[in-house]
Amino acid sequence: IVKIEKLKDHKNLYIEGKRTEQIITMTNINNQEGLERIYYHFEKTGIQKALNKVNAEIGDFVIIKGKKIPYRN
């Protein structure tokens, strides 16, 4: 579910999953409400726990279907 790409100053965390990809496609991630919807989905589906297990940190990015959002804990 989480593929990690380590870069010099951060990590890109790639998430796959039919429902998650569907939500990111339908959500405007250019505003705070859209980001909150995605972060809520992460909590409800266990994605947040998976990100924590791979030591995601502030400054990392989560990428779903080519859309890049900042990680938050």
Backbone atoms as SQL, in Angstrom:
CREATE TABLE atoms (id INTEGER PRIMARY KEY, chain TEXT, resi INTEGER, resn TEXT, atom TEXT, x REAL, y REAL, z REAL);
INSERT INTO atoms VALUES
  (1, 'A', 1, 'ILE', 'N', 0.832, -1.207, 0.000),
  (2, 'A', 1, 'ILE', 'CA', 0.000, 0.000, 0.000),
  (3, 'A', 1, 'ILE', 'C', 0.865, 1.254, 0.000),
  (4, 'A', 2, 'VAL', 'N', 2.002, 1.224, 0.687),
  (5, 'A', 2, 'VAL', 'CA', 2.880, 2.398, 0.726),
  (6, 'A', 2, 'VAL', 'C', 4.218, 2.047, 0.089),
  (7, 'A', 3, 'LYS', 'N', 4.557, 2.741, -0.975),
  (8, 'A', 3, 'LYS', 'CA', 5.865, 2.601, -1.598),
  (9, 'A', 3, 'LYS', 'C', 6.653, 3.866, -1.257),
  (10, 'A', 4, 'ILE', 'N', 7.916, 3.695, -0.861),
  (11, 'A', 4, 'ILE', 'CA', 8.705, 4.830, -0.382),
  (12, 'A', 4, 'ILE', 'C', 9.822, 5.149, -1.370),
  (13, 'A', 5, 'GLU', 'N', 9.955, 6.427, -1.670),
  (14, 'A', 5, 'GLU', 'CA', 11.065, 6.912, -2.471),
  (15, 'A', 5, 'GLU', 'C', 11.818, 7.907, -1.588),
  (16, 'A', 6, 'LYS', 'N', 13.035, 7.566, -1.190),
  (17, 'A', 6, 'LYS', 'CA', 13.815, 8.447, -0.323),
  (18, 'A', 6, 'LYS', 'C', 14.627, 9.403, -1.177),
  (19, 'A', 7, 'LEU', 'N', 14.442, 10.671, -0.914),
  (20, 'A', 7, 'LEU', 'CA', 15.197, 11.709, -1.599),
  (21, 'A', 7, 'LEU', 'C', 16.135, 12.355, -0.585),
  (22, 'A', 8, 'LYS', 'N', 16.908, 13.299, -1.018),
  (23, 'A', 8, 'LYS', 'CA', 17.925, 13.899, -0.142),
  (24, 'A', 8, 'LYS', 'C', 17.327, 14.523, 1.121),
  (25, 'A', 9, 'ASP', 'N', 16.263, 15.295, 0.960),
  (26, 'A', 9, 'ASP', 'CA', 15.729, 16.033, 2.112),
  (27, 'A', 9, 'ASP', 'C', 14.317, 15.624, 2.534),
  (28, 'A', 10, 'HIS', 'N', 13.726, 14.638, 1.847),
  (29, 'A', 10, 'HIS', 'CA', 12.386, 14.172, 2.229),
  (30, 'A', 10, 'HIS', 'C', 12.101, 12.825, 1.569),
  (31, 'A', 11, 'LYS', 'N', 10.941, 12.284, 1.883),
  (32, 'A', 11, 'LYS', 'CA', 10.491, 11.039, 1.263),
  (33, 'A', 11, 'LYS', 'C', 9.204, 11.308, 0.489),
  (34, 'A', 12, 'ASN', 'N', 9.056, 10.615, -0.632),
  (35, 'A', 12, 'ASN', 'CA', 7.783, 10.572, -1.326),
  (36, 'A', 12, 'ASN', 'C', 7.147, 9.236, -0.967),
  (37, 'A', 13, 'LEU', 'N', 5.919, 9.277, -0.504),
  (38, 'A', 13, 'LEU', 'CA', 5.200, 8.082, -0.068),
  (39, 'A', 13, 'LEU', 'C', 4.044, 7.855, -1.038),
  (40, 'A', 14, 'TYR', 'N', 4.124, 6.797, -1.819),
  (41, 'A', 14, 'TYR', 'CA', 3.121, 6.507, -2.835),
  (42, 'A', 14, 'TYR', 'C', 2.056, 5.587, -2.257),
  (43, 'A', 15, 'ILE', 'N', 0.810, 6.000, -2.382),
  (44, 'A', 15, 'ILE', 'CA', -0.325, 5.235, -1.867),
  (45, 'A', 15, 'ILE', 'C', -1.140, 4.724, -3.045),
  (46, 'A', 16, 'GLU', 'N', -1.525, 3.458, -2.978),
  (47, 'A', 16, 'GLU', 'CA', -2.399, 2.872, -3.989),
  (48, 'A', 16, 'GLU', 'C', -3.616, 2.271, -3.308),
  (49, 'A', 17, 'GLY', 'N', -4.698, 2.226, -4.021),
  (50, 'A', 17, 'GLY', 'CA', -5.933, 1.646, -3.517),
  (51, 'A', 17, 'GLY', 'C', -7.098, 2.251, -4.261),
  (52, 'A', 18, 'LYS', 'N', -8.004, 1.416, -4.674),
  (53, 'A', 18, 'LYS', 'CA', -9.108, 1.867, -5.531),
  (54, 'A', 18, 'LYS', 'C', -9.894, 3.021, -4.920),
  (55, 'A', 19, 'ARG', 'N', -10.342, 2.875, -3.674),
  (56, 'A', 19, 'ARG', 'CA', -11.173, 3.918, -3.057),
  (57, 'A', 19, 'ARG', 'C', -10.367, 5.198, -2.814),
  (58, 'A', 20, 'THR', 'N', -9.132, 5.053, -2.364),
  (59, 'A', 20, 'THR', 'CA', -8.287, 6.222, -2.123),
  (60, 'A', 20, 'THR', 'C', -8.029, 6.969, -3.426),
  (61, 'A', 21, 'GLU', 'N', -7.764, 6.238, -4.489),
  (62, 'A', 21, 'GLU', 'CA', -7.546, 6.863, -5.791),
  (63, 'A', 21, 'GLU', 'C', -8.816, 7.552, -6.289),
  (64, 'A', 22, 'GLN', 'N', -9.960, 6.946, -6.008),
  (65, 'A', 22, 'GLN', 'CA', -11.241, 7.539, -6.396),
  (66, 'A', 22, 'GLN', 'C', -11.466, 8.859, -5.645),
  (67, 'A', 23, 'ILE', 'N', -11.186, 8.860, -4.347),
  (68, 'A', 23, 'ILE', 'CA', -11.392, 10.070, -3.544),
  (69, 'A', 23, 'ILE', 'C', -10.452, 11.183, -3.981),
  (70, 'A', 24, 'ILE', 'N', -9.181, 10.863, -4.246),
  (71, 'A', 24, 'ILE', 'CA', -8.234, 11.910, -4.655),
  (72, 'A', 24, 'ILE', 'C', -8.637, 12.502, -6.002),
  (73, 'A', 25, 'THR', 'N', -9.217, 11.689, -6.873),
  (74, 'A', 25, 'THR', 'CA', -9.665, 12.178, -8.174),
  (75, 'A', 25, 'THR', 'C', -10.848, 13.139, -8.025),
  (76, 'A', 26, 'MET', 'N', -11.723, 12.873, -7.065),
  (77, 'A', 26, 'MET', 'CA', -12.936, 13.681, -6.891),
  (78, 'A', 26, 'MET', 'C', -12.728, 14.896, -5.976),
  (79, 'A', 27, 'THR', 'N', -11.548, 15.028, -5.385),
  (80, 'A', 27, 'THR', 'CA', -11.324, 16.060, -4.377),
  (81, 'A', 27, 'THR', 'C', -10.391, 17.144, -4.886),
  (82, 'A', 28, 'ASN', 'N', -10.757, 18.391, -4.618),
  (83, 'A', 28, 'ASN', 'CA', -9.901, 19.518, -4.946),
  (84, 'A', 28, 'ASN', 'C', -8.863, 19.646, -3.823),
  (85, 'A', 29, 'ILE', 'N', -7.628, 19.274, -4.115),
  (86, 'A', 29, 'ILE', 'CA', -6.591, 19.326, -3.082),
  (87, 'A', 29, 'ILE', 'C', -5.921, 20.695, -3.008),
  (88, 'A', 30, 'ASN', 'N', -6.433, 21.653, -3.767),
  (89, 'A', 30, 'ASN', 'CA', -5.861, 23.005, -3.754),
  (90, 'A', 30, 'ASN', 'C', -6.488, 23.900, -2.700),
  (91, 'A', 31, 'ASN', 'N', -7.369, 23.342, -1.877),
  (92, 'A', 31, 'ASN', 'CA', -7.917, 24.135, -0.774),
  (93, 'A', 31, 'ASN', 'C', -7.902, 23.293, 0.502),
  (94, 'A', 32, 'GLN', 'N', -8.008, 23.950, 1.620),
  (95, 'A', 32, 'GLN', 'CA', -7.892, 23.276, 2.913),
  (96, 'A', 32, 'GLN', 'C', -8.994, 22.241, 3.147),
  (97, 'A', 33, 'GLU', 'N', -10.209, 22.542, 2.708),
  (98, 'A', 33, 'GLU', 'CA', -11.309, 21.589, 2.885),
  (99, 'A', 33, 'GLU', 'C', -11.034, 20.278, 2.152),
  (100, 'A', 34, 'GLY', 'N', -10.485, 20.379, 0.958),
  (101, 'A', 34, 'GLY', 'CA', -10.156, 19.177, 0.198),
  (102, 'A', 34, 'GLY', 'C', -9.074, 18.361, 0.889),
  (103, 'A', 35, 'LEU', 'N', -8.044, 19.043, 1.372),
  (104, 'A', 35, 'LEU', 'CA', -6.983, 18.340, 2.095),
  (105, 'A', 35, 'LEU', 'C', -7.524, 17.675, 3.352),
  (106, 'A', 36, 'GLU', 'N', -8.400, 18.354, 4.062),
  (107, 'A', 36, 'GLU', 'CA', -8.989, 17.774, 5.277),
  (108, 'A', 36, 'GLU', 'C', -9.765, 16.500, 4.945),
  (109, 'A', 37, 'ARG', 'N', -10.441, 16.499, 3.808),
  (110, 'A', 37, 'ARG', 'CA', -11.183, 15.305, 3.384),
  (111, 'A', 37, 'ARG', 'C', -10.221, 14.127, 3.182),
  (112, 'A', 38, 'ILE', 'N', -9.096, 14.398, 2.544),
  (113, 'A', 38, 'ILE', 'CA', -8.098, 13.349, 2.307),
  (114, 'A', 38, 'ILE', 'C', -7.515, 12.861, 3.632),
  (115, 'A', 39, 'TYR', 'N', -7.142, 13.791, 4.506),
  (116, 'A', 39, 'TYR', 'CA', -6.560, 13.395, 5.798),
  (117, 'A', 39, 'TYR', 'C', -7.565, 12.602, 6.637),
  (118, 'A', 40, 'TYR', 'N', -8.835, 12.958, 6.578),
  (119, 'A', 40, 'TYR', 'CA', -9.881, 12.211, 7.278),
  (120, 'A', 40, 'TYR', 'C', -9.962, 10.784, 6.723),
  (121, 'A', 41, 'HIS', 'N', -9.898, 10.658, 5.410),
  (122, 'A', 41, 'HIS', 'CA', -9.909, 9.338, 4.769),
  (123, 'A', 41, 'HIS', 'C', -8.712, 8.504, 5.246),
  (124, 'A', 42, 'PHE', 'N', -7.540, 9.140, 5.361),
  (125, 'A', 42, 'PHE', 'CA', -6.351, 8.436, 5.851),
  (126, 'A', 42, 'PHE', 'C', -6.588, 7.855, 7.240),
  (127, 'A', 43, 'GLU', 'N', -7.203, 8.636, 8.109),
  (128, 'A', 43, 'GLU', 'CA', -7.472, 8.175, 9.479),
  (129, 'A', 43, 'GLU', 'C', -8.463, 7.020, 9.492),
  (130, 'A', 44, 'LYS', 'N', -9.545, 7.152, 8.740),
  (131, 'A', 44, 'LYS', 'CA', -10.624, 6.153, 8.757),
  (132, 'A', 44, 'LYS', 'C', -10.208, 4.815, 8.136),
  (133, 'A', 45, 'THR', 'N', -9.271, 4.841, 7.206),
  (134, 'A', 45, 'THR', 'CA', -8.925, 3.618, 6.486),
  (135, 'A', 45, 'THR', 'C', -7.638, 2.957, 6.963),
  (136, 'A', 46, 'GLY', 'N', -6.933, 3.584, 7.897),
  (137, 'A', 46, 'GLY', 'CA', -5.682, 3.004, 8.393),
  (138, 'A', 46, 'GLY', 'C', -4.453, 3.443, 7.616),
  (139, 'A', 47, 'ILE', 'N', -4.634, 4.281, 6.620),
  (140, 'A', 47, 'ILE', 'CA', -3.482, 4.770, 5.860),
  (141, 'A', 47, 'ILE', 'C', -2.557, 5.572, 6.764),
  (142, 'A', 48, 'GLN', 'N', -3.132, 6.358, 7.668),
  (143, 'A', 48, 'GLN', 'CA', -2.311, 7.158, 8.579),
  (144, 'A', 48, 'GLN', 'C', -1.403, 6.261, 9.421),
  (145, 'A', 49, 'LYS', 'N', -1.935, 5.146, 9.914),
  (146, 'A', 49, 'LYS', 'CA', -1.122, 4.200, 10.687),
  (147, 'A', 49, 'LYS', 'C', -0.004, 3.626, 9.827),
  (148, 'A', 50, 'ALA', 'N', -0.313, 3.306, 8.574),
  (149, 'A', 50, 'ALA', 'CA', 0.702, 2.765, 7.663),
  (150, 'A', 50, 'ALA', 'C', 1.806, 3.791, 7.413),
  (151, 'A', 51, 'LEU', 'N', 1.419, 5.055, 7.257),
  (152, 'A', 51, 'LEU', 'CA', 2.413, 6.109, 7.062),
  (153, 'A', 51, 'LEU', 'C', 3.288, 6.270, 8.302),
  (154, 'A', 52, 'ASN', 'N', 2.674, 6.180, 9.472),
  (155, 'A', 52, 'ASN', 'CA', 3.444, 6.281, 10.713),
  (156, 'A', 52, 'ASN', 'C', 4.419, 5.116, 10.852),
  (157, 'A', 53, 'LYS', 'N', 4.014, 3.929, 10.424),
  (158, 'A', 53, 'LYS', 'CA', 4.881, 2.746, 10.512),
  (159, 'A', 53, 'LYS', 'C', 6.136, 2.874, 9.650),
  (160, 'A', 54, 'VAL', 'N', 6.042, 3.624, 8.564),
  (161, 'A', 54, 'VAL', 'CA', 7.214, 3.818, 7.708),
  (162, 'A', 54, 'VAL', 'C', 7.953, 5.114, 8.050),
  (163, 'A', 55, 'ASN', 'N', 7.662, 5.632, 9.244),
  (164, 'A', 55, 'ASN', 'CA', 8.355, 6.813, 9.767),
  (165, 'A', 55, 'ASN', 'C', 8.213, 8.050, 8.889),
  (166, 'A', 56, 'ALA', 'N', 7.012, 8.276, 8.388),
  (167, 'A', 56, 'ALA', 'CA', 6.751, 9.498, 7.635),
  (168, 'A', 56, 'ALA', 'C', 6.928, 10.690, 8.572),
  (169, 'A', 57, 'GLU', 'N', 7.447, 11.778, 8.017),
  (170, 'A', 57, 'GLU', 'CA', 7.719, 12.973, 8.813),
  (171, 'A', 57, 'GLU', 'C', 7.180, 14.206, 8.102),
  (172, 'A', 58, 'ILE', 'N', 7.012, 15.277, 8.873),
  (173, 'A', 58, 'ILE', 'CA', 6.647, 16.560, 8.288),
  (174, 'A', 58, 'ILE', 'C', 7.724, 16.914, 7.264),
  (175, 'A', 59, 'GLY', 'N', 7.314, 17.341, 6.104),
  (176, 'A', 59, 'GLY', 'CA', 8.252, 17.627, 5.020),
  (177, 'A', 59, 'GLY', 'C', 8.220, 16.551, 3.944),
  (178, 'A', 60, 'ASP', 'N', 7.663, 15.375, 4.294),
  (179, 'A', 60, 'ASP', 'CA', 7.479, 14.309, 3.309),
  (180, 'A', 60, 'ASP', 'C', 6.215, 14.596, 2.501),
  (181, 'A', 61, 'PHE', 'N', 6.085, 13.918, 1.381),
  (182, 'A', 61, 'PHE', 'CA', 4.904, 14.082, 0.541),
  (183, 'A', 61, 'PHE', 'C', 4.223, 12.746, 0.291),
  (184, 'A', 62, 'VAL', 'N', 2.905, 12.777, 0.246),
  (185, 'A', 62, 'VAL', 'CA', 2.099, 11.613, -0.091),
  (186, 'A', 62, 'VAL', 'C', 1.635, 11.811, -1.530),
  (187, 'A', 63, 'ILE', 'N', 1.844, 10.793, -2.357),
  (188, 'A', 63, 'ILE', 'CA', 1.478, 10.894, -3.767),
  (189, 'A', 63, 'ILE', 'C', 0.465, 9.796, -4.096),
  (190, 'A', 64, 'ILE', 'N', -0.676, 10.236, -4.625),
  (191, 'A', 64, 'ILE', 'CA', -1.756, 9.323, -5.011),
  (192, 'A', 64, 'ILE', 'C', -2.178, 9.709, -6.422),
  (193, 'A', 65, 'LYS', 'N', -2.065, 8.782, -7.333),
  (194, 'A', 65, 'LYS', 'CA', -2.427, 9.027, -8.748),
  (195, 'A', 65, 'LYS', 'C', -1.779, 10.296, -9.303),
  (196, 'A', 66, 'GLY', 'N', -0.536, 10.529, -8.934),
  (197, 'A', 66, 'GLY', 'CA', 0.202, 11.681, -9.441),
  (198, 'A', 66, 'GLY', 'C', -0.078, 12.982, -8.717),
  (199, 'A', 67, 'LYS', 'N', -1.023, 12.972, -7.773),
  (200, 'A', 67, 'LYS', 'CA', -1.301, 14.185, -7.001),
  (201, 'A', 67, 'LYS', 'C', -0.487, 14.152, -5.721),
  (202, 'A', 68, 'LYS', 'N', 0.193, 15.240, -5.438),
  (203, 'A', 68, 'LYS', 'CA', 1.144, 15.325, -4.336),
  (204, 'A', 68, 'LYS', 'C', 0.573, 16.204, -3.229),
  (205, 'A', 69, 'ILE', 'N', 0.467, 15.647, -2.025),
  (206, 'A', 69, 'ILE', 'CA', -0.003, 16.423, -0.889),
  (207, 'A', 69, 'ILE', 'C', 1.010, 16.303, 0.249),
  (208, 'A', 70, 'PRO', 'N', 1.106, 17.327, 1.086),
  (209, 'A', 70, 'PRO', 'CA', 2.050, 17.255, 2.190),
  (210, 'A', 70, 'PRO', 'C', 1.587, 16.271, 3.252),
  (211, 'A', 71, 'TYR', 'N', 2.546, 15.520, 3.801),
  (212, 'A', 71, 'TYR', 'CA', 2.230, 14.623, 4.915),
  (213, 'A', 71, 'TYR', 'C', 1.976, 15.455, 6.160),
  (214, 'A', 72, 'ARG', 'N', 1.029, 15.002, 6.961),
  (215, 'A', 72, 'ARG', 'CA', 0.853, 15.570, 8.305),
  (216, 'A', 72, 'ARG', 'C', 0.512, 14.430, 9.244),
  (217, 'A', 73, 'ASN', 'N', 0.900, 14.618, 10.503),
  (218, 'A', 73, 'ASN', 'CA', 0.638, 13.544, 11.473),
  (219, 'A', 73, 'ASN', 'C', -0.496, 13.900, 12.394);
